[in-house]
Amino acid sequence: MGEKIRININGVNLVAVEGDITKEDVDAVVNAANSMLAHGGGVAGAIAKAGGTTIISESREWVKRNGPVPVGNVAVTSGGNLPARYVIHAVGPRWGEGDEEQKLRNAVKNALIRAESLGCRSISMPAISTGIFGYPKEEGVSVIVDEAIKFTGVAKNIKEIRFVSIDRPTAELFAKELRKWKQI
């Protein structure tokens, strides 16, 4: 458990972490969400359980007001009982639906843009779409890290992006991707 690797690109710290995203002391955590913001299992279930009913009711209200969140887009709720002030619900693609890489890139980029617009200095992100949505883990992690690194070139508020997984093999994949950039 804990940090696997920390690198700095364009003044932004990028950190691979084996740990519980619901315990991250950051401004925002990213939820690997579905379009209806239903908090079943995986990261979404853990965030809802730890964050409490506020996140669930705000998610329902968001969908009621705005309709389902399109794949690649995001919605924001408060952090409820989490240490984070915000939960940015990013809807990644289901493997096999077509154009998955671009949709995953959009989900990551839109989560970071939204965090930036909220004035967040730190954000924790899971391996979006690589759980029940079936995106191959190694490919998904590579896309997520690559898109986050691209974002460091335009980040103004964000000073730390944390890639968090409670699952050791996934945390190691995040670390492996960051090590590639450390060598450049």
C-alpha positions in Angstrom: 0.0 0.0 0.0 1.1 3.6 -0.6 3.0 5.4 -3.3 4.7 3.4 -5.9 6.4 6.2 -7.9 6.2 10.0 -8.1 7.4 12.0 -11.1 7.1 15.6 -12.1 6.2 16.8 -15.6 5.5 20.5 -16.4 5.3 21.3 -12.7 2.6 18.7 -12.0 3.3 15.7 -9.8 2.1 12.4 -11.1 1.8 9.6 -8.6 0.9 5.9 -8.8 -0.7 4.8 -5.6 -1.9 1.4 -4.3 -4.7 2.4 -1.9 -8.3 3.2 -1.3 -9.5 6.1 -3.4 -12.2 6.9 -0.8 -9.4 7.8 1.7 -7.5 10.1 -0.6 -7.0 13.6 0.9 -7.3 15.5 -2.4 -9.6 18.2 -3.7 -11.4 15.8 -6.1 -11.7 12.1 -6.7 -12.8 10.7 -10.0 -15.5 8.1 -10.0 -15.5 5.5 -12.8 -19.2 6.1 -13.5 -22.0 4.9 -15.7 -24.3 7.2 -17.6 -27.1 7.0 -15.0 -24.6 7.8 -12.1 -25.9 4.6 -10.4 -23.5 3.6 -7.7 -23.5 -0.3 -7.9 -20.1 -2.0 -7.4 -16.4 -1.3 -8.0 -15.1 2.2 -7.5 -18.6 3.8 -7.8 -19.9 1.5 -5.1 -17.0 2.2 -2.8 -17.3 5.9 -3.3 -21.1 5.8 -2.5 -20.5 3.7 0.6 -17.8 5.8 2.0 -19.2 9.1 0.9 -22.7 8.5 2.1 -26.2 9.3 0.9 -25.3 12.8 -0.1 -23.4 11.6 -3.2 -26.1 9.2 -4.2 -28.9 11.8 -3.9 -26.8 14.5 -5.7 -26.1 12.0 -8.5 -29.8 11.2 -8.9 -30.7 14.9 -8.9 -28.0 15.6 -11.5 -29.4 12.9 -13.8 -33.0 14.1 -13.2 -32.0 17.7 -14.2 -29.6 16.9 -17.0 -30.4 13.4 -18.3 -27.8 10.6 -18.6 -24.1 11.6 -18.8 -22.8 10.8 -22.3 -19.8 8.5 -22.6 -16.6 10.6 -22.4 -18.3 13.3 -20.3 -18.5 14.1 -16.6 -20.8 15.2 -13.8 -19.8 16.7 -10.5 -21.2 16.2 -7.0 -19.9 17.1 -3.6 -17.6 14.7 -1.8 -20.2 13.9 0.9 -18.3 12.2 3.8 -15.1 11.7 1.7 -12.0 13.7 2.5 -12.3 15.1 -1.1 -14.5 18.2 -1.7 -15.8 16.9 -5.0 -16.5 13.7 -6.9 -16.1 14.0 -10.6 -18.1 11.2 -12.2 -16.4 10.3 -15.5 -18.3 8.0 -17.8 -15.8 5.8 -19.7 -16.6 3.4 -22.5 -17.7 -0.2 -22.4 -15.2 -2.4 -24.2 -16.7 -3.3 -27.6 -18.9 -0.3 -28.1 -16.6 1.3 -30.6 -14.1 4.1 -30.5 -13.2 3.2 -27.0 -9.7 4.8 -26.9 -11.0 8.2 -27.9 -14.0 7.9 -25.5 -11.6 7.0 -22.6 -9.3 9.9 -23.5 -12.3 12.3 -23.5 -13.4 11.0 -20.0 -10.0 11.6 -18.6 -9.5 15.0 -20.3 -13.0 16.2 -19.3 -12.4 15.1 -15.7 -9.2 17.1 -15.5 -10.7 20.1 -17.2 -13.6 20.1 -14.8 -11.2 19.8 -11.8 -9.2 22.7 -13.2 -12.4 24.8 -13.5 -13.3 24.0 -9.9 -9.9 25.3 -8.8 -8.7 21.9 -7.7 -5.0 21.5 -6.9 -5.1 17.8 -6.5 -7.1 14.9 -8.0 -7.1 11.1 -7.6 -8.2 9.0 -10.6 -8.9 5.3 -10.8 -8.4 3.0 -13.9 -11.6 4.2 -15.6 -13.4 1.5 -17.7 -11.0 -1.3 -16.8 -13.3 -3.0 -14.3 -16.8 -4.2 -15.2 -16.7 -2.1 -18.4 -14.1 -4.6 -19.7 -11.4 -2.2 -21.1 -8.2 -4.2 -21.1 -6.3 -3.0 -18.0 -2.8 -2.4 -19.5 -4.2 -0.5 -22.5 -6.6 1.5 -20.4 -4.0 2.5 -17.9 -1.7 3.5 -20.7 -4.4 5.8 -22.2 -5.3 7.3 -18.8 -1.7 8.2 -18.0 -0.9 9.5 -21.5 -4.0 11.8 -21.4 -3.1 13.1 -18.0 0.5 13.8 -19.0 -0.8 15.7 -22.0 -2.9 17.8 -19.6 0.1 18.8 -17.6 1.0 21.1 -20.4 -2.1 23.3 -19.9 -2.7 22.8 -16.2 -2.9 26.0 -14.2 -4.4 25.0 -10.8 -3.8 21.2 -10.7 -0.4 20.4 -9.1 -0.9 16.7 -8.4 -2.6 13.9 -10.3 -2.8 10.6 -8.4 -3.6 7.3 -10.1 -5.1 5.2 -7.4 -6.1 1.5 -7.3 -6.8 -0.8 -4.3 -5.8 -3.6 -6.7 -2.0 -4.1 -6.6 -1.6 -5.3 -10.2 -3.4 -2.2 -11.5 -1.4 0.1 -9.2 1.7 -1.6 -10.6 0.5 -0.9 -14.2 0.1 2.8 -13.3 3.7 2.8 -11.8 5.0 1.0 -14.9 3.5 3.7 -17.2 5.0 6.5 -15.1 8.4 4.8 -15.0 8.5 5.1 -18.8 8.1 8.9 -18.5 10.7 9.1 -15.8 13.3 7.7 -18.2 12.7 10.4 -20.8 
